[in-house]
Amino acid sequence: MSTAEQNRRKNQLSPRREPVQARARERARQILDTTGRLLEQVGLNDLTTILIAKELGVSVGSVYHYFPNKHAILYAMGEQWLASLTERLDELAASDLEKLSLKDFLDDLLQRWVSVYREQRGLLPLVQAMWGIPELHELDERHDELVISHLIDMFHRLGFTCPPNETNRLARATLETCHAMLLVVVNQQGIRAERTREDLLNMLLVLLEPHRNDEKPSGLDDVEAP
């Protein structure tokens, strides 16, 4: 994509104005919250700025005062979600990871990760939009880069000694596995959600434990050369 095209898309997705006053910030937040709620109710295809304005009890022009189109609202929601995810991952990275067992690390990681997913209204259709709408692809790429870079750094601190390309593969596999299953968890309640999270934790342990401190999978012995 050319620089001119990138700039054009960026202008289409940028808020019309950055809210400065408290009242303006509150209105922008209401637009994002209402959009998340409507995504859960009607889905991505039936979401319109007219519907958002009607739900808010304001004119469509009031919505356009902050966002030029529906995709700009979704883009702002995606940025908000990524900011929350960044905050939780940074908090985990600031802890004494070197002192944690792999199980304790993964348990803490999943608790923080799922909390971000649960807080974001309309997450599943938002993720679908980030993947399926060309104007929002950049958010999807930023999401993957954000999580993978954090995981690679934390894996090193946990004692993973595999080559960089293998560490990258493990980080991506962890991301894709967690992303898919956490989207299931946030749509479950009670014991079902907890069991799915436990299944995810066990899957990650099987995937990652053999690579920490050059440990081999249990039950595998060295094979002597003839």
N, C-alpha and C positions, 0 to 999 in steps of 0.2 A: 504494500500500500504506500502511495506517495505521501510526502510530508503535507502537501496541500489537502489531500483526502483525510489524513489524520486530523489536521487542524479543523477541517469542516465538520467532521464527526464530533470532535471535542466541543466545538461551539454549539452543536445541536444538543449535546447532553449536559452542558453546563447550566447551572441555575441562572435565571435571568438576573438575579441580584443575590448577594450574600446577605443573609439576615444579620443585622447588627443590633437593633433594639430587641429587648426581651420579648415584646409582643410579636415581632416578626419571626424570631426564632421559634416561638411557640407555635405559630401558624405553620411554619415549615415542618416542624415535628409532627403536628396533627395530620398534615398531608401524607407524610411517610407512614405514620401509624394506621391511618385510615386505608391507605393503599394495601398495607400488609394484611389487614383484616378482610378487605374485599378479595384479595388474592385467594384467601382460604375459602371464601364463600362462593365466588363465581369463577375462579380460575383466571389464567393469563389471557386467554382469547377474548373473554367477555369483559375484561377490564377496560374502561375508558375514562378519559378525564371528565367527561360529563357525569359518569356514575360517581367518580370520586367527589366532584363538586356537590352533587346531590346529597351524598352521604354526609358531607361536611355542613350542608345547609348554606352554601355560598355559591356565587356565580362561577361559571367556568373561567371568566376573566380573572377572578381572584386566584384561581389555581395557576393560570398562565402568568400571573404576576411573579410567581416564584419559579415555576418550571415550564419550559417551552412546549413539552409534550410528555406523553406517557413514558417513553423510553428514558427521558431525563429523570423522571421520578424513580424508576426502577434502578437506574444507574446510581442515584443518591442512596437508595436503600442498600445496594450492593456495597458501596463504599462504607456505609455505616456498619454493615456486617463484617467486612474485612477489618475495620478499625477495632471492633470488639474482639475479633479473633486474634489480632496482633497483640492487643493488650494482655489477653490471657496467656498467650505463648511467651510473651516477654516476662510476665510474672513467674512462669514456671522456669524459664531460663535463668532468672535471677536467684533461684533457690540453689541449695547445695546438692546438685544432681549427682556429683561424684560419690556421695554417701548413700544414695538410694539403690535398692535392689531394682532389677529390671521390672519386676512385678509392681513394686510401689511406684516407680516412675510412670509406668503405663496406666496404672489406676488413677494417679493424679492427672495425667494428660487427658484421659477420657472424661474425667469429671469436669475439667475446665472446658474441654471441647464441646461436650454435650450441653453445657450450660449456655454457650453462645448459640448453639443451634436452637435450643428451646426458647431463648429470648427473642429470636427473630421471627416475627409474624410472617406468614406466607412464604416460609423458606423454600419449600419444594418448588412451587411455581417460579420463585425468584431464581433459584439455581437453574431451572429449565430455561428461563429467559437468558441468563448469563451464557448458557451453552448454545442456545438456539438462535438468538438474535445477534446478527453480525455486529451491530453497534455496541453490544455488551461483551463481546468476546474478550476484550482486554481485561475485564474484571475476572473472568474465568482463569485467564493466564496468570494474573497477579495472585489469585487465590492459590494456585498450584505452586508458584514460585515462593510465596510467603511460607507455606507450610513445609515444603521440602527443604528450604534453606534452614529453617528452625530445627527440623528433625535431624538434618545432617550434623549441625553443630552439637545438638544434644546427644546424638549417638556417639560422637567422638568423646564427649565428656563422660559418657557412661562406660567407656572402655572398648568400643568397637574398633577393631584394628584391620578391617577388610579394606581393599583398595578403594579409591574414590568412586570409581564407576559402580562398584558393588554397593557402597554406602548410598549412593544416589538411587540405585535400583530399590534398595530396601526402604528408603524414605518415600519413594513414589508408591511402592506397594502398600506401605503403611497408610499413606494418604488416601489412596483409592479404596482400600478396604474399610477404613474408618468412615470416610465420606459416605459410602454406600450404606453401611450399616447404621450410622448415626441418623441418617434420614429416615430409617425405619424406626429407630428408638424414639425419636421425637413424636412419632405418631402412635406410640404405644403408651400405656399407663401401667402403674403399679408393678406387679410381679413380672408381667410380660416384658416390660421395658428393662427391668433389672436383669432378667435372664438373658435377653439379647445382648446387653452390655457385657455380661459375664462371658458369653460365647465369644464376643469380639475380643475381650481381653485374652482369653485362652488361645485364640487364633494368632494374635500378635505375639504371644509368648513362644508359640511353636515356630513362627516365622523368624523371630529376632534372637532368641536365646542362643542358638548355635554360633552366632556371629560376635558375641561379646567375649572379649579376652581370649579369642581364638578357641573358645570351647567348642567341642564337637557335639552333635546331637547325641543324646543318651542312647546307649545300646549299640553304637557304632564303634568298632575297634579298628585299629590300624591293620591294614592288609600287608603282610610281608611280601616283598618281591621274591619270586621264585629263584 
